[in-house]
Amino acid sequence: MRTRSLRLRLFLAGALAVTLALALAGLGLVLLFEHHLERTMDDDIETYVRKIVSELTVDASKGRLRVIRSAPDPRFERLHSGFYWQVATEAEGESERSPSLGHRSLEFPAECGSEDDIRYYRMFGPAGKPLRGGLRCVSIGDPAAPLEVRVLAALDLVAVERARDAFATELVATLVLLALGLAFAMWVQVGLGLAPLARLGQEVGEIARGARRRLGHEGPREVQALVDEVNGLLNEREKEIARARNRASDLAHGLKTPLTALAADARLLRARGEIDIAQSLERIGDAMRRHVERELARARIRHARAIEPTSVGEVVDALARTLASAGAEVAFDLRVAPSERVVVERVDLMEVLGNLMENAARHAASRVRVSATGGLFVVEDDGPGLAAESEALIRERGGRLDESGGGGAGLGLAIVQDVLDAYGGAMRFSRSDLGGLRVEAYLARAAADDR
């Protein structure tokens, strides 16, 4: 299974490399330690061989080779002690051996080499135990007819193997502790290395929420190119949005004059008695006017830019006074704390709450209740509410009354939905405990920043 975490991926790769390096280092140290023990053993073997050579003599009465003192170390006297020596002539074969060999004998590993040269070998002794042996060939006796003698001393390697195994055990424990320390250091190092990317991701999130306009310009050279490219894209995006907003605004404003003329013609026709034609023109003009208003509202929506917090209480109070002065004969129950603030453009918040409160005031019997907490805004009325088929159609089509044939309230809610879409929000309809409609508008960006 492929991991999606870059930090974990880098850490695992580093941990694998460190593990392999420590394993190879541990193996090398064990081999070096064993080699060091064998060289130390070779020094002891050389001492024993030279000691035995110094004790060699030829029995003049019998003409045979003899070792004067056969115990350069007491362990050569104990049976199968792991300390063995053996001497033999080239002509007669074996002549003397240490008491530790008992009735057994060692097999000479090679022929004689140069004089005074000791050669070292791995060999097997009694019971098949591994030995480290040293062989030296010397000439003794009458210089005219010297006797060629091979001298072999061998020591048991079991002690070396035990020391090697003990060293390896302690070394493994040490390397494990070292690996844990290196793993922690790697985790910290990877975290420090990825910290600029984490900050970059945080800044991108802030841009998406509208908390900042650009990525920070201070950063390592490795990520600065990415920062510059993203900032360039943001600049181009902002210019495109500004151009699109200006085009939409110009188009909407350009249509206002013809619509005003159309309304004047409708009044003129009504005055002349052409009531049907005048009503048809008024309906067409009203529909076009409301669509122009919707496009103007869309053009005003702010996208992905730094936003100053807006006081919800001030906006709600201003809207309630405006609706009251416009002739709304309802009582507004405002349940918004004076300190309630959200990171939403003031004009966008007024579009949302203004349309919701206007629709509620239009259909309410006597009372409209408005409450707000963070990014959640609730507008309720005590009117007749929505018919069951209208509620079902709203839920089916995503809560857009303009598509459901819901009358004059539809376009206002469509504008609300446009603003909510820009902020990643949502709208939900339900029955209020006042008896009428309950509309919940959630502005995701406002809630995220508010938390």
N, C-alpha and C positions, 0 to 999 in steps of 0.2 A: 504494500500500500504506500503510495507516494505522499509524503508529508507536504502540507501547504505552508508550513512555517519556515521562513528563510532563516531565522535564528536557530531553530532546531536542526535544520539541514546543515548549516555551517558548523554547529556544535558537534553533530554526529560525525561529519567528515573529519573535523579536528580530533575528536576523541578516537576515531579509528586510526588516524595517523599516529597519534601519541601512543596508543596501545601497541601498534606494530613496532614503533621505535623502542618502547620500553621492553617489549618481549625480546627483540633482537639484542638490545643492550644487556638485558639480564642473561641471555644465553651466552653472549660474548664474555661477560664477567665470570660466569661459572666456568667456562672453558679456560679463561686466563688463570683463575684461581686453581683449577686442577693442574694446569701446566706448571704453575708456580710450586705447588706441592711436589710434583714429580721432579722438578729441578732441585728442590731441597733434598728429596730422597736420593737423587743422583749424587749429591755431595756426600751423603752418608755412605752410599755404595762405594764411591771412590775411596773414601777413608778405609772402609773395610777391606777392599781389594788390595790396597797398598799395604795394609797391615798384614794380611795373609801372605802377600808376596815377600814381605820382610821376614816372615817366619819360615819360609821354605828352605829346605836343605836336602842334600843327597846323602843317604846312608852309605858310607864308604865300604862297610863290611858286606852290605847286601846289594849295593848299587841301585837302591830304590829311593824314590822321592819320599820325603817325610816333612810334616808340619810340626815345628818344635812346640808351639803353643797354639792350640786349635780354638781358642775362645777369645776373639777380639771383642766380643760382647756376650754377657751371660745368657742372653736370649738364644744364642746359637747352640746352647747346650740343652734347651728344653724342647721336647719332642713336638713337632708341628707348631712351633711358635710363630712361624712366618718369617724367621730370620734363617737363611740357609747360605752355606758356601760349599764349593766343590772344586777340587783341582784334579787335573789329569794330564798325562803326557801324550804327545802325539803318537808315540810308538806303542805304548802299553795300555793306553786307555785310562780309565779311572784309577786313581791311586788313593785319594783321601776325600772325605766329606764330613760335614758337620754332624754332630750327634742329633740335631733337630730333624734331620731327614730320616732317621731310623733306617729301615731296610730299603727305602726308596732312593732314587737318584734323579738328578735334574738332567734334562736333555740340553746339550750345548746348542745354542741357537745358530752359530755360524763358525766358520773357520777362523783361524787367527788372522789378525790384521798386522799393522805395523807395530814395531816394538814400542812399549810404553803408552800405547793408545788404548783407551778404555771405550768400548762400545756398549750402548745401552739398548735394551730390548724389553718388550712386553712378552711374557711367557706364562706358562701354567706350571704350578707346583703340585704337591701332594693334595689329593682330593679335588683336583681341578681348579684350585683357587688361583686367581690372577696374581702374577708377580711382576716386579720391576727388577730386571737383572742387569749387571754390568760385567763384561767379559774383557779380560786382559791376557795377552800372550807374552810370556817372558822366556828368556834362556838362562839356565843356571848350570852350575857344575863346572867341569873342566872346559876352559875356553877353547881348547883344541877340539873337543867333542862335546859341545854343550847339549843339555837336555831341554827340549822344547816343552814348555808347560803352559796349560790353559787354566786360568784362575777365574772362577765365576762366583759372584756374590749376588744374592737375590733377596728382596724384601717383599712382604705381602702388601698388596694394593688395597686391601679391605679398609684399612685405616684412612687411606686417601679418599676412598669412595664415601666413607661415612662423613669425613670432614667436608667433602664436596656437597653431599646431600644436605648436611646441616647448614652450610653456607647458602645453598640454593633456597632452603626453606626460609631462612631469615631475609634473604634478598627479595623473595617474592612478597613477603609482608611489607618490606620497605618500599618496593616498587608500587604496591597497591596503594599505600598511603601517598606516595608521590603522584600516582595517577589521579587520585581524588583531588589532591591540591591543584594539579594542572587542569583538571576538568573544571573546577571552580574558577580558576583564573581564565580559562578559555570562555566560560559562560559570561564572565564579566567583560572580557575583551570583545566578544561578539556583540554584547549589549552596547558597549561604548561605540563599536564600529557602526552599528545600525541605528544609533541614536539620531543622527541627522535624518535618516529615512523616516523614523518615527515622528520627529518634529515636522517633517514634510507632510506626512499623512495627516497630522493634526491640523496643520495649516490648510490643507485641502478641504478637510471637514469644516473648518471655520468659514472658508470661502463658500462652500455649499450651503451653510446655514446663514450666510450673509453677515458674519461677524468681521470679516476682513475682505479687502478688495484684491490683494496681491500676495504672492508668496514672499517670504523674507528673502532679502538679497544676500544676507550673510550666511555662508555655508561652505563646506569643503569643496575643493576643486572637482572632486569626483561627482558631486551632485549639482554643482552650480550650473552646468549645461542644461540639466533637466529643469532646474528652477527657471532659467532664462526662457526656455522653450514654453513652459507652462504659462509664465507671465505674458509671453507674446501671444499665446492663444487666448488668454483672458482679455488682453487688450483688443484683439480682433473681434472677440465675441461681444465685448461691450460696445464696440463701434457698430457692429451689425445690429445689435439690439436697439441702439440709439437710432440708427437709420430706419429700422423697421417701425419703431415707435413714432418717429417723426412722419413717416409715410402714412401710417394709420391715422395719426392725428390730423394731418393735412387733408386726407381723404374725408374723414368725418366732418371736419370744419367746412370743407368745400361743399358738402351736401346740405349743410344747414341753410344756406341761402335759398337753394331750390325748394327745400321743404317749407321754408317760410313763405315763399311765393305760392306753393301748392296750397298751404293753409289759407292764404288770402283768396285764392281762386275758389276754394271750397266755400268760404264765407260769402263771396260774391254770388255764387250759384245758389246758395241757400236764400240769400236775399231776393233773388229773382224767382224763387219758388221751385227750383230744381233740387228738391230735398233728397231724393234717392241718389242722384249723382253726387251731391255734396257730401252725403254720409259715406258713400263709397270712397271718395277722395280723402275724407278725414280719416277713415280707417287705414287706408294705404299710407297716408302721411304719418299717422301715429305709429304704425308698425315700423316704418322706415326710421322715424325719429328715435324710437326705443333701441333699434339695432345700432344706430349711430352712437347713442349713449353707451351701449355695451362695448362698442369698439373703442370709444374714448376711455372707458374704464379699464379695458384690457391694456391700452397704451400706457396708462398711468401705473400699472403694476410694476413694482421694482423686482428685479431678479438678481440674486447672488451679488449683493453689494453690502457694505457696512451699513448697519441700521441702528439708529438711536432708539432707546426704549421709549415707548409711548404710554401715557397715562390712560388707562382704560376708563377710569371714573370721569375724567374730563370729556372724553369722546362720547360716552353714554349720556352725560348730562347735556352736552351741546345738542345731540341728536333729539333727545326728549323735548328740549325747549323749542327746537326747530319744528318738530312735528306738531307740538301743541299750538305754536303760532300759525301753522298752516291749516289749522282747523280740526285736528284729531281730537275727538270728544271721548277720550279714554284717560284713565289714571295710570301713570307709569310707576311701577314698583321696582325701584332700582336697588339691587343688592350687590353692589360692587364696592370693595374696600377702597378708600382714598389712596392707599399705597400700592394698589394693584397696577403693575406695569408689565408690558410685554414687548419683546423685540420684534415689532412689526411696524411697517411704514404707517404713519397716521392716516394717510389717504386710503390705504388698503383696508385698514381697520374700519374706517368710516364707511367704505363700500359694503363690507360684510354686515356690520351692525345696522347701518342705515337701511339697507334693503330688508333685512329681517324684521327690524322694528317697524318699518313702514307697512310691510305685509301684515304683521300682527295687529297693528293699530287699525288697519283697514277692515279686518275681519273680526276683531274683538267686540264683545258686547259692552264691556265697561273697563276692562283691566288688562294691562300688559306687564309681565314680570320679566326683568332682565337680570341675569347673574353671570359672573365671570370668575374663573379660577385658572390662573396660568394661561394655557393656550386653549382652554375650553370655555366657549360662550354659549349660554342657553337663553333662548327667547321663547316665552310662553304667552298664550292668550286664553281668554275665557269664551271664545267664539264657538261656532259649530264644529270646527276642526275639519279634517279632510274626510271625504267619503272613502269607504273601504276599498273601492276599486282604484281610487286615485292613489292611496297609500301603497297598494300593491304595485301599481305601475311605476311609482317613484322608485321603490326599492328595485324593481326589475331593471330600470334604466339608469340607475346610479343616482337617483335623487334630483333629476332635472325636470322641473315642472313645465318648462317650455316645450318639452317633447311630449308631455302627457295631456296637453290641452287643458291645463289648469287655469286658464284665464289670465288676467293681467298680472298676477303674481309671478308668472312663469319666467319672464325675462329678468326680473330682479333677482330671482334665485339662480338663474343662469350666470349672472354677473358674479354673485356670491361664489358659485362653484368655480368660476374662472380664477378668482383670487385664491380660493382654497387649493386649487391645483398648483398654482405658482408656489405656494408655501408647503406643498406636500400634505395638505390637510384633507378633511373629509366632512361630510354633512349627513346627519341622521334625523329622521322624523319619527315621532311617537306621540302618544296621547298624553296631554298634560293633566295634572291633578286639578287644574283650574277648569277643566272640561273641554278646552280647545286643543290647538296644535302645540306641540313642543318641538322646537328645532334646536339641535345641538350642532355647533360648528367648531371643529377642532383644527387649530393651526399648529401643525407639527413643529415647524421651525421655532415658533414662539415658545412652545412647551419645552423644546430641547434646550433653548437658551435660558429659559426661566429656571429650570432645574439646576 
